[in-house]
Amino acid sequence: MGPSALIDLSALRHNLQCAREAAPDSKVIAVIKADAYGHGMFRAAGALESADAFAVARVVEGISLREAGFDKDILVLEGCFDGAELSAASRHRLELAINQPGQLDMLEQAALPGTVRCWLKLDTGMHRLGFQVSAAEEAYRRLLACDNVHRELRLMTHLANADDLKDDASRMQISEFIPLEEAFGVPASIANSAAILGWPESHREWNRPGIMLYGASPMIGGRAVNHGLRPVMTLSSHLIAVNHYAKGAALGYGGSWRCPEAMPVGVVAIGYGDGYPRHARAGTPVLLNGKRVPLVGRVSMDMISLDLRTQPDARPGDPVVLWGQGLPSEEIAECAQTISYELFCGVTSRVPFRESA
Ligand SMILES: *Cc1c(COP(=O)(O)O)cnc(C)c1O
């Protein structure tokens, strides 16, 4: 009884295969940052053994992968933050995205045990991290001249609007990138999940899928099933009480939801203390015994309430799915004004994780 998250490792492997099939000429850098989007970094890395490389956000994440024995290439997407991280990255054979002049200074000043493979990150329009296109040549020359840098440089950029096929920004970002990759003649990487699925012109020697591996659609209004993806995380719990209230009874904190008639109301052991989004609105679907019923009233820390008028025979102990198998995370995210990424990352340490091979 109570909440748990089931991680379907065969779905993870299936989704990796989807990323390969969507871009058959590209290698896959499986993005497993932020504890593999809340799925558990080590179990995800194990299941994604056939990826060509891993990517994480921070040096510490890369180090913990190395310490757990993973020896695949690992790209650190934010690069290093200081000299100590740079030498640790070198010691642990981590690859670094280089996105600002301070990181070039660190590389030039360091005494490292070996060379570091560097990906020059360009800002072609995302305006978050990366060198402006006008500064790219100088950064490239400094990397080439630096003894601490592995001879084979790589080039990358990140798309801001790839989830929207009607937005021209992706095309413009790609056209900013092309002259530089042609001038430098080095291996490159542009595509995240949305670009892998929606912008074939962004595919390069290396692609960087994240969310699609976990079985959620990256596209605005998208659904995983339409891309052939399978959900990896199923968050479930159980009904712990069934109560009957009179017409007009106010449910939960604030009493914002009132029973429109005499009706049964179920209580489920899941709340924002488990990572279920507090902003999920009344009407958000929940699967009870495999049937959809609507959430009613506010989400509490440990519980939510369900309208059981269509399921009057439901009893305490009955199984409930909050998202995953049979209930797309994208739909729950839309009801809570967020994205699947945040739902997955938000599942708290109170929830026990299980996995199926
Ligand atoms: C997180 C991240 C990705 C993966 O993005 P998805 O939308 O999850 O596929 C790729 N590249 C960079 C630079 C990222 O930060």
The ligand as an ORCA input file, in Angstrom:
! r2SCAN-3c Opt
* xyz 0 1
  C      18.850     18.500    -21.115
  C      19.556     18.725    -22.407
  C      19.313     17.905    -23.513
  C      18.196     16.867    -23.553
  O      16.991     17.560    -23.806
  P      15.587     16.772    -23.984
  O      14.629     17.861    -24.295
  O      15.318     16.150    -22.661
  O      15.791     15.801    -25.051
  C      20.100     18.072    -24.634
  N      21.061     19.029    -24.674
  C      21.301     19.870    -23.637
  C      22.352     20.907    -23.756
  C      20.541     19.762    -22.481
  O      20.767     20.592    -21.462
*
